[in-house]
Amino acid sequence: MAIAHSSSTEKAFAPAKKSTRTAYFLLAPGILWLLVFFAFPLINLAETSTKTPAPTFETGEFVQTFRFANFFDAFAANQEQFFRSFFYALCATLLALAIAYPLAYAIAFRSGPWKNFLLVMVIAPFFTSFLLRTLAWKQILGAEGPVVSTLQFLRILPSDATITATAFSVIMGLTYNFLPFMTLPIYASLDRIDYRLLEASGDLYANGATTFRKVTLPLSMPGVVAGTLLTFIPSSGDYINAQLLGSPDNFMIGNVINSRFFRVVDYPTASSLSFILMATILVLVVIYIRRAGTDELV
Amino acid sequence: MIRIYAAAAVFYILLPIFYTIAFSFNDADKRNIVWRGFTIQAWLNPCEPIGICEALGNSFKVGITATIAATALGTMIAFALGRYNFRGRATTNLLIFLPMATPEVVLGASLLSMFININVGAGLVPVIIAHIMFCISFVVVTVKARVASLDPKLEEAARDLYASDWETFRRVTFPLVAPGIAAAALLAFALSFDDFIITNFNSGTVNTFPEYVWTASLRGVPPQANVIGTLMFVIALVSVFAGQAISKRKQTRR
């Protein structure tokens, strides 16, 4: 999906002669929309983060006092949830990669006539509601569900043990929910590989493992980078899985932001937390993309 | 080996979907968590729970409007990026990428702070605005990939045959890019229809279908929600397979 082609190929497809006026005409409406409803709200968010409660102490009333200490206070009070969010998101990303890579590989190279069918199965979760599927996992992993009763029957789990309301179930839920976003970009980059390159590697006496390590894997890296980003970013901000499959001990930063906004009506803290989350993610993404060696983002 | 692994992964992907479908036929008590027996009661009265069909209608309103607007705006940007050189290209790319790199809570929260600051009440219109915003980037990425994969020689050939710019676009470029645009529109609709987090920040008292499910999950989701989920799944699956069959037939005819 994202991070597909290098900038040099792209320029080759964009003839320089054509008038730039047409380009700006094509860009204007969409870019304007993004500026007004994406960039401008972020400025509002930044502005809200340094507000303090109004002297009247009315709920939801805040005045601008440029209190930058809000950021430190918000972070200090919710460190635990921040680190948990990034830890869970990292676990979910690695797990999703471990599931998605072989799956994408099988679809790209070993599926024969089943290729289209398997691709549809990969995107099938998009067709049923995300919440219904997460609730279904709650049932499957729940105390009355098949997994716990089987494990208890096999004496792997003690009779009073549960799987839901643990870190495991939250990470499992995150992994599941963002799996298509991992699988599709990896599949796309694997599918683009010229099969002759793999044959050439074999002709040069590389065995299967060497071919994979030296040819297939490097060529599929753009897909891996795109997939890990598309899994890590939404996972780190998610609160649905922690809410439905976890307990308050598993709450992530998204849960805090959500409850600060709606339950506590503390807009400045919620905004500060959102800002810290976004800034941290952007820094991580930039470092990651630099290290992975892909510059073109979209 | 890898085939067995792939089959296991597909099983993992489909398991909760099967659960959702199966429990639409459950003779449910209030919670619909334990299997109590087969019935088609929920299928006969899908709108019985209060507010469920209204929420579904809202989801369609939002999804259709957002899909049309985001597909139009995003396709225009994709053509500009794929076909023209202009100053500000890097900034444009960044502005397209950033909404995808921003967690939904942050998008939802920032829009809500803006609407609070300018005193606009929450409701369906802010939700539609938000959905158009986050769908644009996905449309751009999908359509741009298609535009970039076009062979420029085809357009040159059209011009060599004395087609005007507009004719070249209408008879060569657009038909070749159309499948990409259709895929982008489908993706936009799926993203919009299933969005909960950003919607919940900006909808106020209005409910969409995911919001209905969320609220209901606190006291027990009625099997009718599973009926609607199942219907959406079946309709989407049938249309995808039908689309594949049609494009295959077109190819063989050529």
Interface residues (C-beta under 8 A of the other chain):
Chain A: M1 A2 A4 H5 T9 E10 K11 F13 A14 P15 A16 K18 T20 T22 A23 Y24 L26 L27 P29 G30 I31 W33 L34 L35 F37 F38 A39 F40 P41 L42 N44 L45 E47 T48 I99 A100 P102 L103 Y105 A106 I107 R110 S111 N116 L118 V120 M121 V122 A124 P125 F126 F127 T128 S129 F130 L131 L132 R133 T134 L135 A136 W137 Q139 I140 G142 E144 Y176 L179 L229 L230 I233 P234 S236 G237 D238 Y239 I240 L244 I253 G254 I257 N258 F261 Y267 A270 S271 S274 F275 L277 M278 I281 L282 V285 E296 L297 V298
Chain B: I2 R3 Y5 A6 A9 V10 Y12 I13 L14 L15 P16 I17 Y19 T20 F23 I33 V34 L73 G74 M76 I77 F79 A80 G82 R83 Y84 N85 F86 R87 T92 N93 L94 L95 I96 F97 L98 P99 M100 A101 T102 P103 E104 V105 V106 L107 A109 S110 L111 L112 S113 M114 I116 N117 I129 A130 I132 M133 I136 S137 V140 V141 T142 K144 A145 V147 A148 L150 P152 A190 D194 F196 I197 F201 F209 P210 V213 W214 S217 V221 A225 N226 G229 T230 M232 F233 A236 L237 V240 F241 Q244
